[in-house]
Amino acid sequence: MLEDLSVQEILNNIKDRTVSIKEVAEYYLDRIDKYNPQLNAIVLQKDRELIIKEAISKDNLKEKNKPLNGLPIAIKDLTDVVGLKTTYGFPGSKNNTPLKNTLFVNRLIKSGALIIGKTNTAELGVGGHTINRLFGPTSNVYDFSKSAAGSSGGASTAVAAGLLPFADGTDQMGSCRGPAAFANIYGFRPTPGLISVERGNPKKKLPILTTPGCFAKTPEDMAILLDVIIGSDALDKQSFDLTDFFNSKNINRDIFSSYKLGWLSDMNGNYKYEDGILDLCENALVNLETLNLKAEFLKPDLDHEALWKSWVTFRSKGIYEDIVSMNIENIDTMTFQAIWEYNLGKNISDDDLNIALEQKNKCTQQINNIFNNYDFLALPSAQVFPFDKYKQFPETINHINIDTYHRWLEIFILSSLLELPTMTIPIGFNKKGFPMGMQIIAKRKDDLKLFAFAKQYEQVFNYSKNKPLLN
């Protein structure tokens, strides 16, 4: 009934009373019942009868003028929703019941969204792969034996499988970008502050590494979600407003073709990739050049080592602070990845943070110099193809051992450390049928320009038409 409709078309049908909110909810719940047992994308789901009752209530209240009009969404299980547990996939938090909503959840509710449950996550949000001891791994939608990436793999799989029209995520080290690449959909990490977060007062002044983000099959679908959750809030001093809406931001083919893109490839030989990833990306760049968009191979003047060292320092210190705030009694009950970060972070001094800040500032200046000549930069959205979903993380890339548990996620730190909005766009499949994506990176706060690029890209190439064959 709704499978081939865009989110806007579904909303139009609800508004015109061609379909009810109850019928829309039943459509998605039926797909969840059929496919989620194998995918394990949605967890902590509300009782079906309660969801239907809420949908009927929205129909009776005639909420047809609200932006989301009863569209269902499940929230990542790192984010607080009153009435649902926030477990982080961690056994020690299995009974954690939040007392208030995360800021953007309030905006979703106000906009008429129907919150039906939570999406699966990496345990404590650490690791880059959606697996935890409470709910197990989420399956890749193109091969149920493989990883969905992470930590927002539950959200990406749910969207790709049509269990949800769109979904939120959080992104620190690629958690919205890697899962999108593994699912052949779009994943967006905005400039930090675009989606408000109640940040509190950290003990150490750390840069913002994590931001909420989102997933959708198309940028047009994503824009409808984004336009209701973005914007400043008094509780987030880093938050800001845009001058336009994502839904109304469009460009024509001539403007698209006038853009200049810098291809960072393997970052002067420093990034390692599984065979076939660079080929897929470079084929996508050739396709872009057929539209007269100029894509140039770069050997960037960017201190790769300073970028990595600054990132590791800030990330470990931040995760350490988060773990301390959770009052976990026995650190040894955490995953290997979380223990690794905790032990490193607890020994990081103020002097170490100052050095990391100097490194970050140096890299920021270098990237700004590069952006003087380009509208966007590009990198692959993964360094490996989907791997065994029961592995905690890949230990090698092309049979070469990696030195840390997260070195296979290194391609994401450029955007995350330097606060650059980034969209994963789908670019095709390898010979084994595994999808891949490419990061399109814009200047800080150039989110609307980036989004307009992605919209035109999808209009030209129609990657959303490639759907997984679910049984």
PEDAZI-V65808 format. One record per pair of residues at least 4 apart in sequence whose C-alpha atoms are under 7 Angstrom apart, sorted by sequence separation. I is the first residue (numbers start at 1). GAP is how many residues later the second one is. If there is no record, write none. Layout:
# PEDAZI-V65808
i gap
I GAP
I GAP
This chain:
# PEDAZI-V65808
i gap
5 4
6 4
7 4
8 4
9 4
10 4
11 4
12 4
13 4
14 4
19 4
20 4
21 4
22 4
23 4
24 4
25 4
26 4
27 4
28 4
29 4
30 4
31 4
32 4
35 4
36 4
46 4
47 4
48 4
49 4
50 4
51 4
52 4
53 4
54 4
55 4
56 4
57 4
58 4
59 4
65 4
75 4
90 4
101 4
102 4
103 4
104 4
105 4
106 4
107 4
108 4
109 4
121 4
122 4
132 4
140 4
149 4
152 4
153 4
154 4
155 4
156 4
157 4
158 4
159 4
171 4
174 4
175 4
176 4
177 4
178 4
179 4
180 4
181 4
190 4
217 4
218 4
219 4
220 4
222 4
223 4
225 4
226 4
245 4
251 4
252 4
253 4
254 4
255 4
266 4
267 4
273 4
276 4
277 4
278 4
279 4
280 4
281 4
282 4
283 4
284 4
285 4
286 4
288 4
289 4
303 4
304 4
305 4
306 4
307 4
308 4
309 4
310 4
311 4
312 4
313 4
314 4
315 4
316 4
317 4
318 4
319 4
320 4
321 4
322 4
323 4
324 4
334 4
335 4
336 4
337 4
338 4
339 4
340 4
341 4
342 4
344 4
348 4
349 4
350 4
351 4
352 4
353 4
354 4
355 4
356 4
357 4
358 4
359 4
360 4
361 4
362 4
363 4
364 4
365 4
366 4
367 4
368 4
370 4
371 4
396 4
397 4
403 4
412 4
413 4
414 4
415 4
416 4
429 4
430 4
442 4
446 4
447 4
448 4
449 4
450 4
451 4
452 4
453 4
454 4
455 4
456 4
457 4
458 4
5 5
13 5
14 5
36 5
46 5
58 5
64 5
88 5
101 5
108 5
122 5
131 5
132 5
139 5
148 5
158 5
159 5
170 5
171 5
180 5
216 5
251 5
266 5
288 5
289 5
323 5
334 5
396 5
402 5
415 5
429 5
430 5
458 5
13 6
14 6
36 6
63 6
80 6
87 6
122 6
131 6
139 6
140 6
158 6
159 6
170 6
180 6
216 6
233 6
266 6
289 6
395 6
396 6
415 6
429 6
14 7
79 7
87 7
122 7
130 7
131 7
139 7
140 7
159 7
169 7
180 7
215 7
232 7
332 7
395 7
415 7
428 7
429 7
78 8
87 8
122 8
123 8
130 8
139 8
140 8
159 8
231 8
232 8
331 8
428 8
442 8
77 9
87 9
121 9
122 9
123 9
138 9
139 9
148 9
231 9
232 9
427 9
77 10
78 10
85 10
86 10
120 10
121 10
122 10
138 10
177 10
231 10
285 10
426 10
427 10
77 11
85 11
86 11
176 11
177 11
426 11
427 11
58 12
85 12
86 12
155 12
176 12
393 12
425 12
426 12
84 13
85 13
155 13
176 13
384 13
424 13
425 13
155 14
424 14
425 14
55 15
138 15
424 15
82 16
138 16
141 16
192 16
423 16
424 16
81 17
82 17
140 17
152 17
195 17
422 17
423 17
80 18
82 18
120 18
129 18
130 18
152 18
171 18
227 18
422 18
423 18
81 19
82 19
129 19
130 19
141 19
192 19
227 19
422 19
80 20
81 20
129 20
130 20
141 20
421 20
422 20
80 21
81 21
128 21
129 21
130 21
320 21
420 21
421 21
80 22
128 22
129 22
130 22
319 22
320 22
420 22
421 22
79 23
128 23
130 23
152 23
156 23
160 23
190 23
223 23
224 23
319 23
420 23
421 23
81 24
127 24
130 24
151 24
152 24
156 24
189 24
223 24
420 24
421 24
126 25
150 25
160 25
188 25
316 25
320 25
383 25
419 25
421 25
125 26
153 26
157 26
188 26
316 26
320 26
383 26
421 26
25 27
152 27
156 27
187 27
188 27
220 27
122 28
150 28
187 28
316 28
317 28
121 29
122 29
149 29
150 29
186 29
187 29
316 29
317 29
22 30
25 30
121 30
149 30
186 30
121 31
148 31
185 31
186 31
268 31
317 31
89 32
121 32
185 32
186 32
263 32
267 32
22 33
88 33
89 33
90 33
120 33
121 33
149 33
186 33
260 33
261 33
262 33
263 33
264 33
267 33
21 34
22 34
89 34
90 34
120 34
148 34
195 34
196 34
257 34
259 34
260 34
261 34
262 34
263 34
264 34
21 35
88 35
89 35
119 35
195 35
196 35
257 35
258 35
259 35
260 35
261 35
262 35
263 35
264 35
88 36
119 36
194 36
195 36
196 36
257 36
262 36
264 36
88 37
172 37
176 37
194 37
196 37
198 37
199 37
256 37
426 37
21 38
172 38
176 38
198 38
20 39
171 39
172 39
197 39
73 40
170 40
171 40
196 40
313 40
72 41
73 41
74 41
77 41
170 41
171 41
70 42
71 42
72 42
73 42
74 42
75 42
76 42
77 42
90 42
91 42
141 42
170 42
171 42
68 43
69 43
70 43
71 43
72 43
73 43
74 43
75 43
76 43
77 43
89 43
90 43
91 43
169 43
170 43
196 43
313 43
381 43
67 44
68 44
69 44
70 44
72 44
74 44
75 44
76 44
77 44
89 44
90 44
169 44
195 44
66 45
67 45
68 45
74 45
76 45
89 45
168 45
169 45
193 45
194 45
66 46
89 46
168 46
193 46
194 46
310 46
25 47
128 47
167 47
168 47
193 47
194 47
310 47
167 48
386 48
15 49
21 49
166 49
167 49
310 49
385 49
14 50
166 50
310 50
165 51
307 52
306 53
307 53
364 54
166 56
307 56
381 56
159 57
160 57
380 57
381 57
11 58
159 58
380 58
381 58
156 59
379 59
380 59
303 60
378 60
379 60
302 61
378 61
379 61
378 62
377 63
378 63
302 64
376 64
377 64
51 65
301 65
302 65
376 65
377 65
376 66
375 67
337 68
46 70
45 71
46 71
45 72
44 73
45 73
43 74
44 74
42 75
43 75
42 76
43 76
76 76
42 77
43 77
41 78
42 78
41 79
76 79
73 91
72 92
76 92
104 92
73 93
74 93
75 93
76 93
103 93
73 94
103 94
103 95
40 97
41 97
40 98
39 99
40 99
281 99
39 100
39 102
311 102
39 105
311 106
206 108
274 109
273 110
274 110
272 111
273 111
42 112
262 112
41 113
261 113
264 113
41 114
260 114
261 114
262 114
263 114
264 114
265 114
260 115
261 115
262 115
263 115
264 115
41 116
259 116
260 116
261 116
262 116
263 116
41 117
111 117
108 120
107 121
108 121
107 122
274 123
273 124
274 124
104 125
272 125
32 131
31 132
28 135
28 136
284 143
281 146
280 147
280 148
276 154
281 157
7 158
256 197
249 199
181 200
251 201
246 202
250 202
178 203
249 203
177 204
178 204
182 204
251 205
209 207
209 208
127 210
126 211
126 212
7 214
6 215
192 227
191 228
191 229
191 230
190 231
189 232
190 232
189 233
188 234
189 234
188 235
219 235
220 235
173 236
187 236
188 236
219 236
186 237
187 237
148 238
174 238
186 238
147 239
173 239
186 239
146 240
147 240
173 240
185 240
186 240
218 240
146 241
147 241
185 241
146 242
147 242
184 242
145 243
146 243
173 243
181 243
145 244
172 244
180 244
181 245
177 246
218 246
177 247
217 247
139 250
184 251
137 252
183 252
184 252
137 253
182 253
184 253
191 253
181 254
182 254
191 254
181 255
181 256
191 256
190 257
129 263
129 264
127 279
185 279
142 292
142 326
141 327
